Each structure stands twice: as C-alpha cells, then as structure tokens.
Amino acid sequence: MATLAEFEALVPLDHGLAVMTVLGVDGRVRPSVVNVGVLAHPLTGVPVVGAVIRGTARKLAHLRATPLASVTLRAGWQWAAVEGPAEIIGPDDPVAEIGPERLRLLLREIFTAAGGTHEDFAAYDAAMIAERRAAVLIAPERVFGNS
C-alpha cells in the first residue's frame, strides 16, 4: 500500500504525467494521459489530486455521469495510484463558493502542483478561459502502489 505522500513524491519525476481512468456512459473504462498534482481542496483544505481538463473533453461528460476516477503515476518501476470520488469545478460546473477569480487561481494551483511553470500567467489564464478549462479534484479514498 502507498500513501498520498508517496504518490505526491512521484509527481516531479515525470512532470505529473499520469493515466486518469474514468467510466464511460457505457460502463467501459476510459483512460487518458493528464498532468496531476496534489493540493489542498479549495473549500475544505483536505488534500486532493487535481487535474486541469479542457472543457470539451469527453472525460468531463463521463465524470458528470459517474463521478469516480483513478489516477496512476509512474517513474521507472515505481508507481502509485489514487482512486475516489471526483468533483468538477469550472465554467460549466460552477460551485457557489468558487467564483471566476477563485477558479482562475485554482487552475494555476493545480498546474503548479503538477510541476508546471509559465512565463506569462496572463496568457495561461486567457487560454484556460478560452478552452473553458475545469478543475477535477479527486478525493483519495484509496491509495496503492509499490512506492
């Protein structure tokens, strides 16, 4: 069994690249590659795994139907996975307590938690708005791996 700290330790080893798996509306597993990081939930402060997802991505529709996800990180032969309920916060999935300014900052927090850097965060923010990007936050109900 791995811990969330061991999961988080793998993030910088390959730019937060992970396989996120969600369930399609047909019940099939739908994997995709995303960048993830560990951060405090913006409302509760509890650690979660976050990803920034393009607003038109099918995984958001799948998560709306079945809000469960798993994320697996690997670096060499080390790996760790998190699975649990997923929450979407974005322009198409508003949360009353998180307005546009807080969402802008949350998307940055996830990006930097995943190891991202940017020379022009104003341009980053503009791209996030144009692409209707959303935050996906996964509560780590189960953490496992060989880390």
Backbone torsions as a table, in degrees:
resi	resn	phi	psi	omega
1	MET	NA	138.3	177.4
2	ALA	-103.2	167.3	175.7
3	THR	-111.1	166.8	177.0
4	LEU	-63.7	-33.9	176.6
5	ALA	-63.1	-40.1	177.4
6	GLU	-67.5	-38.5	174.6
7	PHE	-59.5	-49.7	-178.1
8	GLU	-62.0	-34.0	179.6
9	ALA	-64.3	-22.6	178.8
10	LEU	-81.4	-19.7	-175.5
11	VAL	-52.9	-53.6	-175.3
12	PRO	-72.2	-10.1	-175.6
13	LEU	-75.9	-19.5	175.2
14	ASP	-148.6	46.3	173.4
15	HIS	59.5	27.3	-179.7
16	GLY	69.9	11.7	-179.8
17	LEU	-67.7	128.7	-176.0
18	ALA	-144.8	161.7	171.1
19	VAL	-99.8	119.3	174.7
20	MET	-100.3	131.2	179.1
21	THR	-118.4	130.2	175.5
22	VAL	-127.6	167.5	176.5
23	LEU	-96.4	128.6	175.6
24	GLY	-72.4	165.9	-179.9
25	VAL	-63.4	-18.6	177.6
26	ASP	-90.4	3.3	179.2
27	GLY	87.9	-4.0	178.9
28	ARG	-81.7	153.2	178.2
29	VAL	-76.2	134.3	-179.2
30	ARG	-122.9	96.8	178.2
31	PRO	-87.9	151.6	171.8
32	SER	-154.6	161.9	-179.9
33	VAL	-96.2	130.1	179.9
34	VAL	-139.3	169.0	170.4
35	ASN	-100.6	135.5	-179.9
36	VAL	-132.5	160.3	174.0
37	GLY	-150.6	166.0	177.7
38	VAL	-103.7	132.6	-178.7
39	LEU	-151.2	170.5	176.6
40	ALA	-79.5	136.1	175.8
41	HIS	-58.5	135.6	-174.1
42	PRO	-65.0	-19.0	-179.8
43	LEU	-107.1	-36.3	-174.3
44	THR	-102.8	-21.5	-176.1
45	GLY	79.6	-4.3	179.8
46	VAL	-73.9	138.2	179.8
47	PRO	-62.3	135.7	177.7
48	VAL	-136.6	165.5	172.1
49	VAL	-99.9	127.0	-176.4
50	GLY	-118.3	150.2	174.6
51	ALA	-141.2	149.0	174.6
52	VAL	-102.9	122.5	-172.4
53	ILE	-122.5	134.8	177.3
54	ARG	-58.3	138.1	-175.2
55	GLY	-59.3	-26.1	-179.0
56	THR	-93.6	2.0	-177.4
57	ALA	-67.0	137.0	179.7
58	ARG	-61.5	-29.5	-177.9
59	LYS	-60.3	-29.6	176.9
60	LEU	-66.6	-41.7	176.8
61	ALA	-62.8	-41.1	178.4
62	HIS	-64.0	-41.9	179.7
63	LEU	-68.6	-31.8	175.8
64	ARG	-64.3	-38.2	-179.8
65	ALA	-75.5	-41.9	-179.4
66	THR	-137.1	95.2	-174.3
67	PRO	-79.3	62.4	175.7
68	LEU	-132.2	143.6	179.7
69	ALA	-150.8	158.2	169.1
70	SER	-128.8	150.2	179.3
71	VAL	-134.9	130.0	179.3
72	THR	-121.3	126.6	174.0
73	LEU	-106.7	149.0	173.8
74	ARG	-145.6	149.8	173.7
75	ALA	-145.5	109.6	-172.6
76	GLY	61.6	-128.4	-179.8
77	TRP	-94.8	0.6	175.8
78	GLN	-85.6	141.2	175.9
79	TRP	-153.5	156.9	175.2
80	ALA	-151.9	149.5	-178.7
81	ALA	-133.8	151.3	175.6
82	VAL	-125.8	138.3	172.2
83	GLU	-137.6	149.3	179.2
84	GLY	166.6	-174.4	179.7
85	PRO	-67.6	144.5	-178.4
86	ALA	-115.5	140.9	177.7
87	GLU	-119.8	136.1	177.1
88	ILE	-106.4	132.6	174.5
89	ILE	-130.3	115.5	-178.4
90	GLY	-170.6	-175.8	-177.9
91	PRO	-62.0	-29.2	178.2
92	ASP	-97.7	-2.5	-179.9
93	ASP	-137.8	65.1	-174.4
94	PRO	-69.1	150.4	173.3
95	VAL	-122.1	125.6	-172.3
96	ALA	-50.0	-40.8	-175.9
97	GLU	-79.5	-5.2	-177.1
98	ILE	-121.9	102.1	178.9
99	GLY	-83.0	-177.6	-177.3
100	PRO	-57.6	-39.6	-179.0
101	GLU	-68.1	-42.5	179.2
102	ARG	-66.8	-37.0	176.6
103	LEU	-63.5	-42.4	178.4
104	ARG	-56.2	-46.1	-179.5
105	LEU	-70.3	-36.5	178.5
106	LEU	-62.7	-42.6	178.6
107	LEU	-62.5	-37.5	175.3
108	ARG	-65.5	-42.9	-179.9
109	GLU	-59.8	-42.7	178.8
110	ILE	-65.3	-46.6	179.7
111	PHE	-55.7	-47.9	-178.7
112	THR	-73.6	-32.6	176.0
113	ALA	-63.4	-29.1	177.9
114	ALA	-83.3	2.1	178.1
115	GLY	95.8	5.2	-178.1
116	GLY	-74.2	147.2	173.1
117	THR	-132.3	155.5	-179.1
118	HIS	-147.8	138.8	179.2
119	GLU	-80.4	-20.4	-175.8
120	ASP	-141.8	88.6	-177.0
121	PHE	-67.2	-22.2	174.8
122	ALA	-64.2	-41.6	177.1
123	ALA	-66.6	-40.6	176.6
124	TYR	-58.2	-49.5	-179.7
125	ASP	-58.8	-42.6	-179.9
126	ALA	-62.5	-41.2	178.3
127	ALA	-65.3	-39.5	179.7
128	MET	-62.6	-40.1	178.6
129	ILE	-68.3	-47.3	-178.2
130	ALA	-60.7	-36.8	-178.4
131	GLU	-91.3	4.9	179.8
132	ARG	50.3	43.9	-177.6
133	ARG	-64.2	146.6	-179.8
134	ALA	-126.2	153.4	172.3
135	ALA	-89.7	132.3	170.8
136	VAL	-112.9	122.3	-177.7
137	LEU	-116.5	123.3	-177.7
138	ILE	-108.3	121.6	176.5
139	ALA	-79.3	121.3	-175.1
140	PRO	-76.0	84.6	175.0
141	GLU	-70.0	-33.9	-178.9
142	ARG	-139.5	131.8	176.1
143	VAL	-125.8	130.4	-178.4
144	PHE	-150.3	165.5	179.0
145	GLY	153.9	-165.4	-179.1
146	ASN	-115.5	15.1	-178.9
147	SER	-65.9	NA	NA
